[in-house]
Amino acid sequence: MAGGKGTRIASIANDIPKPMIRIGGKPILEYQIENLKRCGLTDITLVIGHLGHIIKDYFKDGHAVGANISYFTEDHPLGTAGALFKMPELTDDFLLLCGDVILDVDFNRFIRFHQERHAWASLMAHPNGHPYDSSLLITEILPPQERGGLPVETHRVTGWLNKEEERTYYKNRVNAGIEIISPQLLAETMRSYTPRHPEQPDKIDLDRDVLKPNIASGKIFAYDTPEYIKDMGTPDRFHEVEHDLVSGKVAARNLSNRQKAIFLDRDGTINAYKGFLTHLEDFELLPGVAEAIRKINKSGYLCIVVSNQPVIARGDCSFDDLKAIHDKMETLLGKEGAFVDAIYYCPHHPDKGFEGERVEYKIDCDCRKPKPGLFFQAAKDWNINLHESYMIGDSERDVVAGNSAGCKQSYLIKTNEPEALLSITNKII
């Protein structure tokens, strides 16, 4: 979709289509095409409109950039999805991108996710530094399927919060605007579609008219990724992504490359330690934490929380309660422009025989720190090179776990010490 006018970024360039704005000597759209090519995706249709002839004159049939490019020209604005219903060639599942986004992702990984779920649509999702004004995806979480196990994240989308809708505490899972769509979804949409703009019946919004109304089908899924995806629609964001692209940060975050991470303990490191945390109102970020995590986010390291949570085994806290606490953490960080890429926790505790305990979680597991199981799981999920990663926590257990996992270095900070996390982060980055 390459037809946007780019009114918010007119101070950078107002005489060319937004996808043709150059960074490092090349149009944004060319970086996207190169990313697609590296994944073997070379049959590309560009939907053009405003100043579309500039795009067509540059890319022509795509031969010069190693792709097979065709065009669909909107003679009037069709919204973010109207063109899809006028393109008879869309007979197979297709990848849909906005042409003005800076990204570098492993599309083949995304395609496998989509195919394994036989989805009508798979939506790329990621945390960002401004979730409070972004569309958020809510997904299905099933109860533990095995004794002593964790709740099961199915990735099936069950809710969608548009940026103008009210929310309290939430997981920072932002719709990134990259989708794989099945033609069946388009067909199902047309069966019940009622134009929101009767005077423009062919102007269709992808989110509000196609995706969100079909959530009830159970066939729309969220694909989580920490890869680099950023709309450069404002001058400030443009200059930020320009730096990231030239420095190599954009390409490095592609999950086909080995990642590096800074692992953080939770209680006493991110939030104030007040004994076993079981109530939402007791969660409080420590001073300097948001600034430290913002630095991690901008550095190219993944920011991953690894935490022992024996409150589950003790029977003091339910999985729903724990999720609410983590949602509050993500919300508070997001309000200060920071985010964590993933959260891993151990619900177990080896000591048995206490009133109210959940016996099935009273086990000697591999994930409770000082054992390194949480690190190994994160490394598997996100292709992390642990030898280039760091651990920061307020307990000797954290240090031993980080060292056992093979981290480059593990740092011990004083529990609840203001600015402690920021101080260590400044040493690493």
N, C-alpha and C positions, 0 to 999 in steps of 0.2 A: 504494500500500500504506500505509494510514493507521491500522493497528490496534495499533501498539506501545504498551506501557505506560509506557516512559520511566523505568524505575527508577533509572537513573544520574543523572537530572536532577530527581529528586523535590524537591530543595531549592528549585528554581525554581517548579515547579507540580506538585502531585500529585493535583489534583482534576479535571484535564482531560486529554484525549489529548495525547500529545506534539506532534502536528502542529498543535494548536490553541494552543500557547504563543505569546504575542504578542510581537512586536518592532516598535517604532515604531508601536504602536497596531493592528497587524493580525496575524492568525495566520500562522505560517510557511506553512501550506498555501495561504493566499490569495496570497502572493507567488509561489508556484509556479504557481498557476492563471493569474495575470497574465502570467507569463513564457510559458506555453503559448499564451495568447491572442495575444500579440504575434507569435507564429510561426504563427498561423492554426489552432491546435489547440484545439478547443473541445468536442469530444465526450470526456467524462471519466467514468471509473468510479472511484469511491472504494471500496476494500476496507476495511471498518470492523469493529471488534470491541470491544475494551475502551473503555467510555464512548462508543461510536460514536454514540449518540443526540445527543451534543453537536455533533458534526460535522454530522450530518444536520439538526439544528435550525438551524444557522448558515447552511449553504449551500443547503439545500432542493433545488430542481431546477436551481439554478445561474443562474437568470435574472438575479438581482441582480448577479452578477459577470460576466455576459456569456458564460456557458458552458451547455452541456447536460450536467447531472450526473446520473448514476445511481449506484446503490449495490449492493454485494455484502456481505452481513453474514455474518461467520464466527461460528457459534454455539459453536465451539471452535477453539483455535489450529490453523492449517493450515500453519505454517511460512512461509517467504518465497516459496513458489511454489504451495502446495497449492490456493489459490483459483483459480489460472489454469486448472487442469484441471477446474474445476466451472463455468466460464463459457462457455456455448455461443456467445455473441456474438463471441468472439475468432476471427473467421474471416479477418482480414487482419493484416498485420504491425502490431504495436502498440508504443508506447513505455511502458516500465515505470519508475516512479519510487518512491522511498521518500519518504513525506510529511513526514519530519522533517529534511530536508536543506535548508540555505540554498544557493541556486544562482541563477545568471542566465547562461543559455547560449543560443547560437544553434542551436536544435533543427533548423532547416531545413538547416543545414550538416551536422549529424549524419545527418539523413535521407538527404541526397544521398550521403554516404559509404556508408551501408548499401545503398542501392539500386544503386549502381555495382558493388558486389561480390556482389550477389544472395545476401546472407548469410542464414544461419539466425538468427544473433544478432550484433549489434554492441555492444560493451561500451565505454562511455565510460571513458577512462583518463587519469590526470593524475599529476604528481609531487606529493608532499606532504612535510610536515616530520617525519613519523614512519613512513617506509616499513618500518622494522624490525618493526613490529607490524601491518602491513597486508598484504592479499592482493596479490600481484604477478603481472602478466601477462608472459609471455615470448612473443615473436613471431618469425616466420620472417624471416631475412635471406638473400637470395640473392647469389651472387657477382656482381661487376660485369657488366652486360650489354653494355657497350660499351667500346671501347679507351680507357683512361685514365679510366674512370668510377668511381663509388662503388658499394659494395654496395647492393642494392635492398631497401628495407624494404617488405614486402608487407602488413604489419599483420595477417597471419593468425596467430591465437593457436596456439602449439605447446606451451605449458607454463603451469602455474598453480601458484603457491606460496601455500598458505594461510599465515596469519600464524604458525601454530604449527610450520610446517615449517622445517627447517634450511636456511640459505642462507649463502653466503660474501660474494662481491661480486656486485652485481646492478644493473640499470638501475632507477631509481626510476620505475616505471610501475605505479601503484596502480589497482586496480579501483575505480572511483568509485561503483559501485552504481546506475548509470543504464544501461538497456539498450533496444535495439530488438530485438524477438523476433518470429520468424515462427511461425505455428501449426504449420509443418512440424517445427520443433524440438520442440514439445510432443508431436507424434505420434511422432516418432522416440524420444523419451524413454520413452513408454509401452510401446513395443515390447519394451524390455529392462529396464524398471524393476523393481528389487527393493527393497522398503521397508527402510530402515535401522532403522526402528522398527516391527516387525510388529504391535505392539499399537496403533499409530496409523498405519495404512497410507496415510492421506490427508494426513499431515503430511510435506510435501516441501520440501527445502532447494534454493533456486534454484542456488546455486553448486555444492554438492557432488553434487546429484542430477540436475541438468538441464544446466548449462553445462559443468562440468569433464568429465563422462563423454562429452560429444559433441565434444571438441576434435579427436579423431582424424578427424572428418568433413572437416576442413579448411574448414568453413563458418562458423567463429566468428572474428570480427575485433576488433581493438582500435583504437579511435578516440582519438587523442591530442588533448588540449586543455589550454591553460593557464587556462581560464575558472574562475570562482569556484564551487567546489563544496565544501561543508564540512558535516560532520555536527556538529550542535550538541548532542550527547548528554550532555555533561558541563557543569557550571556554568562552568568556565573557558572552554570553547569557546563557550558561549552568550554570555558577555559579550564575547568577541572578535568573534564574527559580528555581534552587536548594534552594536558600534562600526563595523564595516566596512559594514554595511547603511545606517546613518544617515549615514555620511560619503560615501556614493556609490561606494565602492570596489567593492562587489559588482556593481552595474550596469555600471560602467566596464569590467570585464574581459570582458564579452560581446563575442565576436569580430565582431559586426556593427558594433562601435565601433572607431575607430582606437586602436591600442595604442601605448604608449611603452615603451622598453626601455633597460636598461643592458647594453651589450655588454662582455664581458670577454675579454681574452687568457687563455691557459692557462698556459704555462710561464713561470715567473718572476713571474706575477701571482697565480695561484691555487695552484700547486704550486711547490716549490723547483726552480729551474733547475739541472740537473746535466749540461749538455750534451744531446745528443739522447737523449730518454727512450724506451727500447725495452724495459725490463724492469719488470714489475709491481711488484716489491719496491722500486724506486727512486722510486715516486710518493709524495710527502709533501706534505700541505697546509701552506701557510705560516700562521704565527700571525695570528689576526685575520680570516682569510678566511671561516670559517664564520659569524662574527658579522656581517661585512659583507654576506654573501649573505642571511642571515636578515633584515637590515634591508631589502634590496632586495625580498625576498619579501613583506614586510609593507607595503611602500610603495605597491604598485599597479603598479610597473614590472615588466616581464618581465626575467628574468635569462638572458641568452643568451651562450654561449661561442662565440667565433670564433677559430680557431686554424690556423696553418700547421703541417702535419705532413709535412715532406719525408722523414721516415723511411720512408714507403711507397715513394716514388720511389727512394730510396737502396737499397731492398732490405733495410733493417735491421730492419724490423718488418712483420708481416702485418696485414691488416685485423682479423683475430681478436685479435691481440695488442693492437691499438689499442683495440678495443671493450672488452677486459678492463681496460685502464688507465682508460678512461672509466667503466666500471662501478664500479671501485674509488673513483674520485673521487665518484661519486654516492652510493655507500654511506657513505663517510667523512663527506660533508656531511650526509647523512640522519641519521646518528647524532648530529649536533649540531643537528638541527632545521632544516636548510637544504636548498635544492634549486635546481637549474638547470632552466629551462623547456625549453631545447633546446641542442643542441651541433651546430655547423657547423665543418667542417674542410676544408682543402685538402690533398690528398695529392701534389700535383705539385711539380716543381722544374725550372727551365729548363735547367740546365747538364748536358750529357751527357758520356759518355766515361769513366765510373768503373766499376771492377770491382764486380759484384754488383748493379748498378742495374737497375731495372725500366724498360726503354726506353719502354714505352707511357705512363708517367707523367712522363717527361722532356719536358714541354711548357710553352710559355708560355701560361698559362691566364688566365682572368678572375677566378679565386677566390683566388689567392695574394695575401695582403696584401703591399704596400700597395694593391693593387687592391681595389675594394669589393664584389666579387661575392658574398661570403658575406653581407654586410649586405643586399644586394638580395634574395637568396633568402629570408632570414629575414623581411624585410619583406613579401614576397609570401605566405609561408606563414601569417603570423600577423597580417596587416593592421596593420603597424607604421608609425607616422608617424616617419620617421627624423629629421625636423627637431625633434622633441620628445624625442629619445633621446641617449644618451651612450655614449662609448667610453672604456675604461680599459685601458691596457696598458703594458708595460715597454720598448717599442721605438718608434723613430720610425716604423717601418712601421705600427704600430697607430694612431698619431696621424694619419698621412697617409690611411690607409684610412678611419678614422672621418670625417675631414674630407671626403674624396672622396665618401663615402656621403651627406653632407649632415647629419651628426649636429650637434646643438645645440652640443656641445663635446666635445673629446677630451682626455683627461688622460694624461700620461706619468708613470709612477712608477718608482722605482729597482728594478731586478731583485732579487728575493728579500728586499726590505726588509720586516721584520715590521710588521704593522699598516698598511702603506701603502694597501692596498685599503680598509681600514676608514676611514682618514682621508679619502680622496677620497669614499667613499660618504656619509660624514657631511656633506660639503659639498653634495652633490647633493640629498640627501633632507632 
